[in-house]
Structure formats: C-alpha cells, structure tokens
C-alpha cells in the first residue's frame, strides 16, 4: 500500500511525540493541542485516501487478505480475525445480597469477614466490599473536617468583628 511519505512519517512519529514531558513532571497543563490527530484518525484518513485513489474499498481488501492468510494457515491472521469476531469475555462479578447489615462500620466489617470465613462470600468480593466501607468512612470524615473548618472560620470571623480587629 502506497501512502505519502509525510503521512507515513506523521503516523510513525506519533510514538516519539507521546513522551514530550520531563521526567518527574506529571500531567498536561496545556491539554491536547487543537487539531492534534490520533493514530486512529491518521490511519483512517490514509485508508480513505488510498481507497479514493484506487477507486476500491481498501478496508474490504485488507479483511479479504487477512481471511485468505488465515485460511492458508497463518495463525496470527486467524487470531486477529477471531479476536475481532469474538472478543475475550471479561469476568463480571455476580451481585451479592448481604441482607440486613449493622450500621456500625466495624460491625459491618466483622460481618463481611464472617461471611468470607463461612464460605458464603468470596475473599475478593469481601475485600471489595470492605474497601468500599473504608472509602465511605474516609469521605464522611473529610466532609466532617470540611464542615468543622468552615464553622471555625465563621467563628473566627465573628470573633474578630466583635473584638474590632
């Protein structure tokens, strides 16, 4: 497949352009530059240009070539086709019904551990539930701290006004 040299260089230099930040500095303060094209966009544009130039559907030719290679015994081509036709399944955790849970977080955690010990709950699901309880406690704690800080600031402001400072 013939594509212009500039388009070829643009596609292949994308990897070099990805790591433009200094070591130890995270983030992208300016954001993605306007007009910046992804590899997917560049490849799509190249395929469109070639299809237009040749007056044929290049995508269809690629699929046919891959299929023919697969039928000829090329296991890489077979793998590509099968992965596109039937992607690998991702495991999904079934919903868990825990019934009535205590209000106290420590007692909730104890009950989860007991369910794991009794074999009624898998360890990984139990761990996820306990992590959710801990995260909820942290959020509540931060909310409480924010409220207390706001109350202190209001109190200090009022105190300063009454003292004349």
C-alpha angles and dihedrals in degrees: 000000000000119000130167116277092236092053091047091052092045092053095045096044092057090091091055091049094052096072101052096131127096119254112268094021115104132195135030108261095185095045126219111333114250112260093020108148126213123228088253091056092046093050092046090051091048092050091047091050093049092046091051093045093050097034090230135103102258092188090059090049091051091051091048092048091049091048092049091049090050092050089050090058103267102150093193090057089046091051092050092051095045093047090052095044098041112016119202113273118246116223115252121200113230116238114266124219108209099175121209111359127194118254093229111088094218091053091046089054092048090051092050091050090049091051089051091048091049091051093243093116130036117243094240093051090045090051091051091051093048090048088053090052091050092048091050090052091051092051091049091048093051091047090052092048091050091051092048091049092050090049091050092050091050090047092050092048092052092045091051091050093051092047091048097242 
